[in-house]
Amino acid sequence: MPPFKDEHVLIISPGSQTTLAQLGLPESFTPARLRISTRMFPAEKAGEWEPLKVREKKVRKAVAAGATNGIDGEDVKMNDAPEGELNETEEETIYEEDPSTDEGAVYPLENGRVTNWSCFFALLTHVYNTLSPPFHTPILVIAQPAWTEQDHETLTQFFFEKFKTPAFCLMDSALAVCYAYGVPTATIVDVGHGKCDVTAVNDFLINHLGRGIAIPGCGGEGMTLRLLELLEPKGFTRDMCEQLKKSNICEVLSPNTPLPEEGEPGKGTTNPAAPASSAMNGTSAAARGSIAGQGGLASVVGAGSAIIEDDLDGIVRDGENDDGVLDVASIVASGKTSEFLAKKEREKAEKVAAKKAAADAAAAPRRLPNSQRVKATLHYDERRSLDDLNVNGKRANEADGAAEGGESKRQRTPELVAEGDPSSLSRKEERRRNRETSMFVRKDIEVGVERFRAADAGVLDQIADTIHRCVLSVPEVSKRSELWDSLIILGNGSKIRGFKDALIATLNSKYLISPSSATIFTSELPSNFSTPLATGANTPQPQSQPQGQLGHHGPGVNPLLLAATTASNPTLAPPGAHQHLHSQLQLQQYHQQQHSSHGQSPTSIKVAKMPEYFSEWKDVGTEEAAFLGAQVAAKVVFIVDQGLSKGFMSRSEYNDLGPQGIHEFGL
């Protein structure tokens, strides 16, 4: 098999709402170049699908009244016919695409699971035809955690039979995130559209036991429905709640954070003493006057040197010694008297201006953060068709704005992709057709404290419980602390302001314990009791003892508790107690080495950070980091490794093993 090239690798990441794809691996890995909605529309023929909604439109076409088959009506002259009968109209049906509607759309993925295979295959075919890769193209598909082994086999068969691909690889989305962050062990929390997936990865191996797959109601859709439940009585629609969720005024507050209330103290507070102090400063500055206005050097006393009454706050300036005495002789001798006086004037003017600016800043009302404001303004962009915007030949947005009392502003569809991006050709064409059929009308809507309650229906608690259960399901107890210290929260559902911080705060409040809790009896050890070292000197030698010598400090007694109770009165310790205590402590130290961390609850919870050398991802965010990890894995599997570690399934291996062989390959 000839080696693969970077520009021939095809990566596809299907999602419940958006599918990402890219042809070729750039030198510096970038976000996905192709983003399309994960939806298809039924075509006119049963079993076929279209990427856009196709509508029928009837238009009237003018034709000549005397036109016959094969004869153009313009060549026929009917001078005797009335003038009104020269032209006739007939209806003609045309078909046009409507890219701005979801009417009749079918989404083949729901909560990560494939619900319509025919539609899903049509979507993958549409993505493949849009990118138009060459024949010798390896394909990597990011698999959802909810996909079963039978789903993997079905996809393998489809890609090999439909596109004749030379190599195919299925990669779990959680594993792709680990490749993006460069960490072998991590806990992945993927908050999607309608669900949340929680996965524990240990040394690049997925722990399927206890994995949280497609937790319903914990995605962005659940938070939108919660906002709709709270704001629907106030006239909000679902689209309004969706835009509110994506705006910067919607915020998820940490647990036990009180909501702002009307009439709270501190809102718009000012400093009442600021104007008085400002006026006082101005008066004193005017009263003091300038050096030149007070006579300049006429106030000099003596011939050699004299003291000038200067109110410059005791600062040692040019021409002054350490005692605040002005050396007039040196100033006059230098011949720069006028420059010195001008400098003093500038310093005094700057000082007065600085005091005035500070007073104005203190008098201005303090801007409160969003979490302390009772009400905020939502800039809602409503999409309307051009036909609906016409009222008696005029645009209707001015009328709507005057009727609702809000400021209305008509604007065109915003460009979401940079102009220079070569991957945005198809999306720009779609937006161009969007602008031709619809436009946006902006409205300002006031929202109360309901904007803070998007996740108050138990979303954070449910995700936190799933994380705790997933980490506890890892068999290696020593790895659990590392899983807690490498928490990765991503997914477009986690883009809501404050969501990640609120989730970490929820985990800390429910499961975090003090590091000293793991050594609760250590503080009770007497100060004169030495901990056995690993030198062998304190290792007890095997010897036979009468059973009676063990007494009450037998094997069932806690050695630390025994040492704490007998430290103040050593006579209470029976013979041989210290030797037996050393053996018990050594055995306990061995178990602590085997279990180096607290297995039930974490002592620290930390969030992992993605490497900063992917500069293209800094402005985009880490919510779609799985696609970055897929690029890293494709580079390793298809280009560097060339199949030596069975990272992908080749065409010849598919012919020998069939679709079931995909389980033997992959990362």
Order of alpha helices (4+ residues) and beta strands (2+ residues): beta-beta-beta-beta-beta-beta-beta-beta-beta-alpha-beta-alpha-beta-alpha-beta-beta-beta-alpha-alpha-alpha-alpha-alpha-beta-beta-beta-alpha-beta-alpha-beta-alpha-alpha-beta-alpha-alpha-alpha-alpha-alpha-beta-alpha
